[in-house]
Amino acid sequence: MFSMVFSSIRTILVRLVSAAGTGYAFNTKRSRLGEKLVLRKHDPFVNKHVLFFEKKKIRSI
């Protein structure tokens, strides 16, 4: 029963943190089987586009 429920979970919620070191972070979804996310988005503290790295898994969706 448990393995059937786990296999049906396809996405997870992850926390991405700014590489600029400002502490700005946001949550997003990604595939459970995919690699860790690295995105280029706007960081409002430095008012520039910077890389965001996945820091931790928050929960399964």
mmCIF file of the N, C-alpha and C atoms, coordinates in Angstrom:
data_MODEL
# 
_entry.id   MODEL 
# 
loop_
_atom_site.group_PDB 
_atom_site.id 
_atom_site.type_symbol 
_atom_site.label_atom_id 
_atom_site.label_alt_id 
_atom_site.label_comp_id 
_atom_site.label_asym_id 
_atom_site.label_entity_id 
_atom_site.label_seq_id 
_atom_site.pdbx_PDB_ins_code 
_atom_site.Cartn_x 
_atom_site.Cartn_y 
_atom_site.Cartn_z 
_atom_site.occupancy 
_atom_site.B_iso_or_equiv 
_atom_site.pdbx_formal_charge 
_atom_site.auth_seq_id 
_atom_site.auth_comp_id 
_atom_site.auth_asym_id 
_atom_site.auth_atom_id 
_atom_site.pdbx_PDB_model_num 
ATOM 1   N N  . MET A 1 1  ? 0.821  -1.195 0.000   1.00 0.00 ? 1  MET A N  1 
ATOM 2   C CA . MET A 1 1  ? 0.000  0.000  0.000   1.00 0.00 ? 1  MET A CA 1 
ATOM 3   C C  . MET A 1 1  ? 0.865  1.258  0.000   1.00 0.00 ? 1  MET A C  1 
ATOM 4   N N  . PHE A 1 2  ? 1.890  1.292  0.879   1.00 0.00 ? 2  PHE A N  1 
ATOM 5   C CA . PHE A 1 2  ? 2.742  2.484  0.974   1.00 0.00 ? 2  PHE A CA 1 
ATOM 6   C C  . PHE A 1 2  ? 3.494  2.740  -0.329  1.00 0.00 ? 2  PHE A C  1 
ATOM 7   N N  . SER A 1 3  ? 4.021  1.690  -0.951  1.00 0.00 ? 3  SER A N  1 
ATOM 8   C CA . SER A 1 3  ? 4.777  1.878  -2.193  1.00 0.00 ? 3  SER A CA 1 
ATOM 9   C C  . SER A 1 3  ? 3.877  2.402  -3.299  1.00 0.00 ? 3  SER A C  1 
ATOM 10  N N  . MET A 1 4  ? 2.613  2.037  -3.283  1.00 0.00 ? 4  MET A N  1 
ATOM 11  C CA . MET A 1 4  ? 1.680  2.530  -4.290  1.00 0.00 ? 4  MET A CA 1 
ATOM 12  C C  . MET A 1 4  ? 1.437  4.033  -4.109  1.00 0.00 ? 4  MET A C  1 
ATOM 13  N N  . VAL A 1 5  ? 1.319  4.493  -2.886  1.00 0.00 ? 5  VAL A N  1 
ATOM 14  C CA . VAL A 1 5  ? 1.115  5.914  -2.611  1.00 0.00 ? 5  VAL A CA 1 
ATOM 15  C C  . VAL A 1 5  ? 2.362  6.703  -2.974  1.00 0.00 ? 5  VAL A C  1 
ATOM 16  N N  . PHE A 1 6  ? 3.530  6.203  -2.601  1.00 0.00 ? 6  PHE A N  1 
ATOM 17  C CA . PHE A 1 6  ? 4.780  6.908  -2.881  1.00 0.00 ? 6  PHE A CA 1 
ATOM 18  C C  . PHE A 1 6  ? 5.027  7.030  -4.378  1.00 0.00 ? 6  PHE A C  1 
ATOM 19  N N  . SER A 1 7  ? 4.704  6.006  -5.144  1.00 0.00 ? 7  SER A N  1 
ATOM 20  C CA . SER A 1 7  ? 4.936  6.055  -6.586  1.00 0.00 ? 7  SER A CA 1 
ATOM 21  C C  . SER A 1 7  ? 3.979  7.018  -7.275  1.00 0.00 ? 7  SER A C  1 
ATOM 22  N N  . SER A 1 8  ? 2.851  7.331  -6.633  1.00 0.00 ? 8  SER A N  1 
ATOM 23  C CA . SER A 1 8  ? 1.903  8.252  -7.257  1.00 0.00 ? 8  SER A CA 1 
ATOM 24  C C  . SER A 1 8  ? 2.293  9.709  -7.020  1.00 0.00 ? 8  SER A C  1 
ATOM 25  N N  . ILE A 1 9  ? 3.219  9.965  -6.083  1.00 0.00 ? 9  ILE A N  1 
ATOM 26  C CA . ILE A 1 9  ? 3.684  11.325 -5.828  1.00 0.00 ? 9  ILE A CA 1 
ATOM 27  C C  . ILE A 1 9  ? 4.686  11.690 -6.911  1.00 0.00 ? 9  ILE A C  1 
ATOM 28  N N  . ARG A 1 10 ? 4.338  12.663 -7.736  1.00 0.00 ? 10 ARG A N  1 
ATOM 29  C CA . ARG A 1 10 ? 5.190  13.006 -8.872  1.00 0.00 ? 10 ARG A CA 1 
ATOM 30  C C  . ARG A 1 10 ? 5.980  14.288 -8.663  1.00 0.00 ? 10 ARG A C  1 
ATOM 31  N N  . THR A 1 11 ? 5.485  15.189 -7.839  1.00 0.00 ? 11 THR A N  1 
ATOM 32  C CA . THR A 1 11 ? 6.176  16.461 -7.651  1.00 0.00 ? 11 THR A CA 1 
ATOM 33  C C  . THR A 1 11 ? 6.474  16.694 -6.175  1.00 0.00 ? 11 THR A C  1 
ATOM 34  N N  . ILE A 1 12 ? 7.498  17.511 -5.940  1.00 0.00 ? 12 ILE A N  1 
ATOM 35  C CA . ILE A 1 12 ? 7.843  17.901 -4.584  1.00 0.00 ? 12 ILE A CA 1 
ATOM 36  C C  . ILE A 1 12 ? 7.994  19.415 -4.540  1.00 0.00 ? 12 ILE A C  1 
ATOM 37  N N  . LEU A 1 13 ? 7.800  19.971 -3.369  1.00 0.00 ? 13 LEU A N  1 
ATOM 38  C CA . LEU A 1 13 ? 7.968  21.398 -3.139  1.00 0.00 ? 13 LEU A CA 1 
ATOM 39  C C  . LEU A 1 13 ? 9.376  21.608 -2.591  1.00 0.00 ? 13 LEU A C  1 
ATOM 40  N N  . VAL A 1 14 ? 10.146 22.500 -3.246  1.00 0.00 ? 14 VAL A N  1 
ATOM 41  C CA . VAL A 1 14 ? 11.526 22.738 -2.835  1.00 0.00 ? 14 VAL A CA 1 
ATOM 42  C C  . VAL A 1 14 ? 11.756 24.222 -2.583  1.00 0.00 ? 14 VAL A C  1 
ATOM 43  N N  . ARG A 1 15 ? 12.759 24.530 -1.780  1.00 0.00 ? 15 ARG A N  1 
ATOM 44  C CA . ARG A 1 15 ? 13.112 25.915 -1.450  1.00 0.00 ? 15 ARG A CA 1 
ATOM 45  C C  . ARG A 1 15 ? 14.362 26.291 -2.219  1.00 0.00 ? 15 ARG A C  1 
ATOM 46  N N  . LEU A 1 16 ? 14.296 27.417 -2.963  1.00 0.00 ? 16 LEU A N  1 
ATOM 47  C CA . LEU A 1 16 ? 15.443 27.928 -3.700  1.00 0.00 ? 16 LEU A CA 1 
ATOM 48  C C  . LEU A 1 16 ? 15.944 29.201 -3.039  1.00 0.00 ? 16 LEU A C  1 
ATOM 49  N N  . VAL A 1 17 ? 17.269 29.304 -2.870  1.00 0.00 ? 17 VAL A N  1 
ATOM 50  C CA . VAL A 1 17 ? 17.891 30.423 -2.170  1.00 0.00 ? 17 VAL A CA 1 
ATOM 51  C C  . VAL A 1 17 ? 18.832 31.151 -3.120  1.00 0.00 ? 17 VAL A C  1 
ATOM 52  N N  . SER A 1 18 ? 18.855 32.482 -3.017  1.00 0.00 ? 18 SER A N  1 
ATOM 53  C CA . SER A 1 18 ? 19.672 33.329 -3.878  1.00 0.00 ? 18 SER A CA 1 
ATOM 54  C C  . SER A 1 18 ? 21.162 33.089 -3.660  1.00 0.00 ? 18 SER A C  1 
ATOM 55  N N  . ALA A 1 19 ? 21.904 33.025 -4.770  1.00 0.00 ? 19 ALA A N  1 
ATOM 56  C CA . ALA A 1 19 ? 23.357 32.858 -4.696  1.00 0.00 ? 19 ALA A CA 1 
ATOM 57  C C  . ALA A 1 19 ? 24.045 34.170 -4.338  1.00 0.00 ? 19 ALA A C  1 
ATOM 58  N N  . ALA A 1 20 ? 23.315 35.285 -4.385  1.00 0.00 ? 20 ALA A N  1 
ATOM 59  C CA . ALA A 1 20 ? 23.897 36.585 -4.053  1.00 0.00 ? 20 ALA A CA 1 
ATOM 60  C C  . ALA A 1 20 ? 24.131 36.738 -2.549  1.00 0.00 ? 20 ALA A C  1 
ATOM 61  N N  . GLY A 1 21 ? 23.590 35.820 -1.760  1.00 0.00 ? 21 GLY A N  1 
ATOM 62  C CA . GLY A 1 21 ? 23.810 35.866 -0.321  1.00 0.00 ? 21 GLY A CA 1 
ATOM 63  C C  . GLY A 1 21 ? 22.914 36.842 0.411   1.00 0.00 ? 21 GLY A C  1 
ATOM 64  N N  . THR A 1 22 ? 21.817 37.255 -0.228  1.00 0.00 ? 22 THR A N  1 
ATOM 65  C CA . THR A 1 22 ? 20.918 38.221 0.400   1.00 0.00 ? 22 THR A CA 1 
ATOM 66  C C  . THR A 1 22 ? 19.925 37.567 1.349   1.00 0.00 ? 22 THR A C  1 
ATOM 67  N N  . GLY A 1 23 ? 19.788 36.251 1.262   1.00 0.00 ? 23 GLY A N  1 
ATOM 68  C CA . GLY A 1 23 ? 18.815 35.557 2.089   1.00 0.00 ? 23 GLY A CA 1 
ATOM 69  C C  . GLY A 1 23 ? 17.453 35.451 1.437   1.00 0.00 ? 23 GLY A C  1 
ATOM 70  N N  . TYR A 1 24 ? 17.291 36.059 0.254   1.00 0.00 ? 24 TYR A N  1 
ATOM 71  C CA . TYR A 1 24 ? 16.016 35.982 -0.454  1.00 0.00 ? 24 TYR A CA 1 
ATOM 72  C C  . TYR A 1 24 ? 15.820 34.556 -0.964  1.00 0.00 ? 24 TYR A C  1 
ATOM 73  N N  . ALA A 1 25 ? 14.624 34.012 -0.770  1.00 0.00 ? 25 ALA A N  1 
ATOM 74  C CA . ALA A 1 25 ? 14.331 32.645 -1.173  1.00 0.00 ? 25 ALA A CA 1 
ATOM 75  C C  . ALA A 1 25 ? 12.870 32.537 -1.568  1.00 0.00 ? 25 ALA A C  1 
ATOM 76  N N  . PHE A 1 26 ? 12.556 31.487 -2.311  1.00 0.00 ? 26 PHE A N  1 
ATOM 77  C CA . PHE A 1 26 ? 11.170 31.209 -2.662  1.00 0.00 ? 26 PHE A CA 1 
ATOM 78  C C  . PHE A 1 26 ? 11.000 29.709 -2.839  1.00 0.00 ? 26 PHE A C  1 
ATOM 79  N N  . ASN A 1 27 ? 9.748  29.276 -2.840  1.00 0.00 ? 27 ASN A N  1 
ATOM 80  C CA . ASN A 1 27 ? 9.411  27.866 -2.994  1.00 0.00 ? 27 ASN A CA 1 
ATOM 81  C C  . ASN A 1 27 ? 8.861  27.629 -4.383  1.00 0.00 ? 27 ASN A C  1 
ATOM 82  N N  . THR A 1 28 ? 9.153  26.452 -4.939  1.00 0.00 ? 28 THR A N  1 
ATOM 83  C CA . THR A 1 28 ? 8.621  26.076 -6.241  1.00 0.00 ? 28 THR A CA 1 
ATOM 84  C C  . THR A 1 28 ? 8.484  24.562 -6.312  1.00 0.00 ? 28 THR A C  1 
ATOM 85  N N  . LYS A 1 29 ? 7.791  24.085 -7.340  1.00 0.00 ? 29 LYS A N  1 
ATOM 86  C CA . LYS A 1 29 ? 7.594  22.658 -7.539  1.00 0.00 ? 29 LYS A CA 1 
ATOM 87  C C  . LYS A 1 29 ? 8.609  22.132 -8.542  1.00 0.00 ? 29 LYS A C  1 
ATOM 88  N N  . ARG A 1 30 ? 8.986  20.859 -8.369  1.00 0.00 ? 30 ARG A N  1 
ATOM 89  C CA . ARG A 1 30 ? 9.800  20.175 -9.367  1.00 0.00 ? 30 ARG A CA 1 
ATOM 90  C C  . ARG A 1 30 ? 9.463  18.696 -9.341  1.00 0.00 ? 30 ARG A C  1 
ATOM 91  N N  . SER A 1 31 ? 9.876  17.993 -10.380 1.00 0.00 ? 31 SER A N  1 
ATOM 92  C CA . SER A 1 31 ? 9.649  16.563 -10.468 1.00 0.00 ? 31 SER A CA 1 
ATOM 93  C C  . SER A 1 31 ? 10.434 15.845 -9.373  1.00 0.00 ? 31 SER A C  1 
ATOM 94  N N  . ARG A 1 32 ? 9.834  14.838 -8.803  1.00 0.00 ? 32 ARG A N  1 
ATOM 95  C CA . ARG A 1 32 ? 10.497 14.071 -7.744  1.00 0.00 ? 32 ARG A CA 1 
ATOM 96  C C  . ARG A 1 32 ? 11.731 13.355 -8.274  1.00 0.00 ? 32 ARG A C  1 
ATOM 97  N N  . LEU A 1 33 ? 11.706 12.955 -9.533  1.00 0.00 ? 33 LEU A N  1 
ATOM 98  C CA . LEU A 1 33 ? 12.809 12.196 -10.108 1.00 0.00 ? 33 LEU A CA 1 
ATOM 99  C C  . LEU A 1 33 ? 13.849 13.080 -10.778 1.00 0.00 ? 33 LEU A C  1 
ATOM 100 N N  . GLY A 1 34 ? 13.563 14.357 -10.946 1.00 0.00 ? 34 GLY A N  1 
ATOM 101 C CA . GLY A 1 34 ? 14.479 15.261 -11.633 1.00 0.00 ? 34 GLY A CA 1 
ATOM 102 C C  . GLY A 1 34 ? 15.678 15.642 -10.785 1.00 0.00 ? 34 GLY A C  1 
ATOM 103 N N  . GLU A 1 35 ? 16.629 16.309 -11.430 1.00 0.00 ? 35 GLU A N  1 
ATOM 104 C CA . GLU A 1 35 ? 17.819 16.781 -10.725 1.00 0.00 ? 35 GLU A CA 1 
ATOM 105 C C  . GLU A 1 35 ? 17.478 18.035 -9.928  1.00 0.00 ? 35 GLU A C  1 
ATOM 106 N N  . LYS A 1 36 ? 18.410 18.448 -9.065  1.00 0.00 ? 36 LYS A N  1 
ATOM 107 C CA . LYS A 1 36 ? 18.195 19.657 -8.270  1.00 0.00 ? 36 LYS A CA 1 
ATOM 108 C C  . LYS A 1 36 ? 18.094 20.872 -9.185  1.00 0.00 ? 36 LYS A C  1 
ATOM 109 N N  . LEU A 1 37 ? 17.229 21.807 -8.810  1.00 0.00 ? 37 LEU A N  1 
ATOM 110 C CA . LEU A 1 37 ? 16.989 22.984 -9.634  1.00 0.00 ? 37 LEU A CA 1 
ATOM 111 C C  . LEU A 1 37 ? 18.045 24.062 -9.432  1.00 0.00 ? 37 LEU A C  1 
ATOM 112 N N  . VAL A 1 38 ? 18.374 24.730 -10.541 1.00 0.00 ? 38 VAL A N  1 
ATOM 113 C CA . VAL A 1 38 ? 19.169 25.955 -10.527 1.00 0.00 ? 38 VAL A CA 1 
ATOM 114 C C  . VAL A 1 38 ? 18.470 26.889 -11.500 1.00 0.00 ? 38 VAL A C  1 
ATOM 115 N N  . LEU A 1 39 ? 17.954 28.013 -10.998 1.00 0.00 ? 39 LEU A N  1 
ATOM 116 C CA . LEU A 1 39 ? 17.210 28.955 -11.829 1.00 0.00 ? 39 LEU A CA 1 
ATOM 117 C C  . LEU A 1 39 ? 17.862 30.326 -11.789 1.00 0.00 ? 39 LEU A C  1 
ATOM 118 N N  . ARG A 1 40 ? 17.633 31.094 -12.845 1.00 0.00 ? 40 ARG A N  1 
ATOM 119 C CA . ARG A 1 40 ? 18.072 32.490 -12.880 1.00 0.00 ? 40 ARG A CA 1 
ATOM 120 C C  . ARG A 1 40 ? 16.818 33.345 -12.784 1.00 0.00 ? 40 ARG A C  1 
ATOM 121 N N  . LYS A 1 41 ? 16.683 34.043 -11.671 1.00 0.00 ? 41 LYS A N  1 
ATOM 122 C CA . LYS A 1 41 ? 15.515 34.887 -11.432 1.00 0.00 ? 41 LYS A CA 1 
ATOM 123 C C  . LYS A 1 41 ? 15.951 36.205 -10.814 1.00 0.00 ? 41 LYS A C  1 
ATOM 124 N N  . HIS A 1 42 ? 14.990 37.107 -10.709 1.00 0.00 ? 42 HIS A N  1 
ATOM 125 C CA . HIS A 1 42 ? 15.245 38.433 -10.150 1.00 0.00 ? 42 HIS A CA 1 
ATOM 126 C C  . HIS A 1 42 ? 15.290 38.380 -8.627  1.00 0.00 ? 42 HIS A C  1 
ATOM 127 N N  . ASP A 1 43 ? 16.338 38.961 -8.052  1.00 0.00 ? 43 ASP A N  1 
ATOM 128 C CA . ASP A 1 43 ? 16.459 39.097 -6.601  1.00 0.00 ? 43 ASP A CA 1 
ATOM 129 C C  . ASP A 1 43 ? 16.191 40.560 -6.263  1.00 0.00 ? 43 ASP A C  1 
ATOM 130 N N  . PRO A 1 44 ? 15.077 40.867 -5.596  1.00 0.00 ? 44 PRO A N  1 
ATOM 131 C CA . PRO A 1 44 ? 14.717 42.263 -5.334  1.00 0.00 ? 44 PRO A CA 1 
ATOM 132 C C  . PRO A 1 44 ? 15.668 42.992 -4.381  1.00 0.00 ? 44 PRO A C  1 
ATOM 133 N N  . PHE A 1 45 ? 16.444 42.272 -3.582  1.00 0.00 ? 45 PHE A N  1 
ATOM 134 C CA . PHE A 1 45 ? 17.361 42.935 -2.652  1.00 0.00 ? 45 PHE A CA 1 
ATOM 135 C C  . PHE A 1 45 ? 18.551 43.567 -3.366  1.00 0.00 ? 45 PHE A C  1 
ATOM 136 N N  . VAL A 1 46 ? 19.012 42.942 -4.455  1.00 0.00 ? 46 VAL A N  1 
ATOM 137 C CA . VAL A 1 46 ? 20.123 43.516 -5.227  1.00 0.00 ? 46 VAL A CA 1 
ATOM 138 C C  . VAL A 1 46 ? 19.630 44.097 -6.547  1.00 0.00 ? 46 VAL A C  1 
ATOM 139 N N  . ASN A 1 47 ? 18.341 43.920 -6.827  1.00 0.00 ? 47 ASN A N  1 
ATOM 140 C CA . ASN A 1 47 ? 17.692 44.424 -8.038  1.00 0.00 ? 47 ASN A CA 1 
ATOM 141 C C  . ASN A 1 47 ? 18.384 43.932 -9.312  1.00 0.00 ? 47 ASN A C  1 
ATOM 142 N N  . LYS A 1 48 ? 18.767 42.646 -9.325  1.00 0.00 ? 48 LYS A N  1 
ATOM 143 C CA . LYS A 1 48 ? 19.415 42.023 -10.479 1.00 0.00 ? 48 LYS A CA 1 
ATOM 144 C C  . LYS A 1 48 ? 18.949 40.583 -10.605 1.00 0.00 ? 48 LYS A C  1 
ATOM 145 N N  . HIS A 1 49 ? 19.206 40.003 -11.774 1.00 0.00 ? 49 HIS A N  1 
ATOM 146 C CA . HIS A 1 49 ? 18.977 38.583 -11.958 1.00 0.00 ? 49 HIS A CA 1 
ATOM 147 C C  . HIS A 1 49 ? 20.178 37.824 -11.403 1.00 0.00 ? 49 HIS A C  1 
ATOM 148 N N  . VAL A 1 50 ? 19.906 36.835 -10.582 1.00 0.00 ? 50 VAL A N  1 
ATOM 149 C CA . VAL A 1 50 ? 20.966 36.015 -9.991  1.00 0.00 ? 50 VAL A CA 1 
ATOM 150 C C  . VAL A 1 50 ? 20.539 34.552 -10.044 1.00 0.00 ? 50 VAL A C  1 
ATOM 151 N N  . LEU A 1 51 ? 21.483 33.662 -9.784  1.00 0.00 ? 51 LEU A N  1 
ATOM 152 C CA . LEU A 1 51 ? 21.170 32.242 -9.734  1.00 0.00 ? 51 LEU A CA 1 
ATOM 153 C C  . LEU A 1 51 ? 20.532 31.894 -8.394  1.00 0.00 ? 51 LEU A C  1 
ATOM 154 N N  . PHE A 1 52 ? 19.587 30.980 -8.443  1.00 0.00 ? 52 PHE A N  1 
ATOM 155 C CA . PHE A 1 52 ? 18.951 30.447 -7.246  1.00 0.00 ? 52 PHE A CA 1 
ATOM 156 C C  . PHE A 1 52 ? 19.213 28.952 -7.219  1.00 0.00 ? 52 PHE A C  1 
ATOM 157 N N  . PHE A 1 53 ? 19.696 28.457 -6.084  1.00 0.00 ? 53 PHE A N  1 
ATOM 158 C CA . PHE A 1 53 ? 20.017 27.049 -5.937  1.00 0.00 ? 53 PHE A CA 1 
ATOM 159 C C  . PHE A 1 53 ? 19.038 26.384 -4.983  1.00 0.00 ? 53 PHE A C  1 
ATOM 160 N N  . GLU A 1 54 ? 18.689 25.138 -5.295  1.00 0.00 ? 54 GLU A N  1 
ATOM 161 C CA . GLU A 1 54 ? 17.794 24.369 -4.434  1.00 0.00 ? 54 GLU A CA 1 
ATOM 162 C C  . GLU A 1 54 ? 18.526 24.009 -3.148  1.00 0.00 ? 54 GLU A C  1 
ATOM 163 N N  . LYS A 1 55 ? 17.932 24.381 -2.029  1.00 0.00 ? 55 LYS A N  1 
ATOM 164 C CA . LYS A 1 55 ? 18.550 24.102 -0.738  1.00 0.00 ? 55 LYS A CA 1 
ATOM 165 C C  . LYS A 1 55 ? 17.957 22.880 -0.052  1.00 0.00 ? 55 LYS A C  1 
ATOM 166 N N  . LYS A 1 56 ? 16.618 22.763 -0.055  1.00 0.00 ? 56 LYS A N  1 
ATOM 167 C CA . LYS A 1 56 ? 16.042 21.619 0.633   1.00 0.00 ? 56 LYS A CA 1 
ATOM 168 C C  . LYS A 1 56 ? 14.654 21.301 0.108   1.00 0.00 ? 56 LYS A C  1 
ATOM 169 N N  . LYS A 1 57 ? 14.260 20.061 0.333   1.00 0.00 ? 57 LYS A N  1 
ATOM 170 C CA . LYS A 1 57 ? 12.920 19.601 0.000   1.00 0.00 ? 57 LYS A CA 1 
ATOM 171 C C  . LYS A 1 57 ? 12.002 19.991 1.150   1.00 0.00 ? 57 LYS A C  1 
ATOM 172 N N  . ILE A 1 58 ? 10.857 20.586 0.817   1.00 0.00 ? 58 ILE A N  1 
ATOM 173 C CA . ILE A 1 58 ? 9.919  21.001 1.854   1.00 0.00 ? 58 ILE A CA 1 
ATOM 174 C C  . ILE A 1 58 ? 8.883  19.914 2.106   1.00 0.00 ? 58 ILE A C  1 
ATOM 175 N N  . ARG A 1 59 ? 8.248  19.435 1.045   1.00 0.00 ? 59 ARG A N  1 
ATOM 176 C CA . ARG A 1 59 ? 7.246  18.378 1.198   1.00 0.00 ? 59 ARG A CA 1 
ATOM 177 C C  . ARG A 1 59 ? 6.886  17.789 -0.148  1.00 0.00 ? 59 ARG A C  1 
ATOM 178 N N  . SER A 1 60 ? 6.215  16.651 -0.144  1.00 0.00 ? 60 SER A N  1 
ATOM 179 C CA . SER A 1 60 ? 5.694  16.034 -1.359  1.00 0.00 ? 60 SER A CA 1 
ATOM 180 C C  . SER A 1 60 ? 4.324  16.611 -1.655  1.00 0.00 ? 60 SER A C  1 
ATOM 181 N N  . ILE A 1 61 ? 4.037  16.761 -2.935  1.00 0.00 ? 61 ILE A N  1 
ATOM 182 C CA . ILE A 1 61 ? 2.737  17.306 -3.335  1.00 0.00 ? 61 ILE A CA 1 
ATOM 183 C C  . ILE A 1 61 ? 1.955  16.224 -4.052  1.00 0.00 ? 61 ILE A C  1 
# 
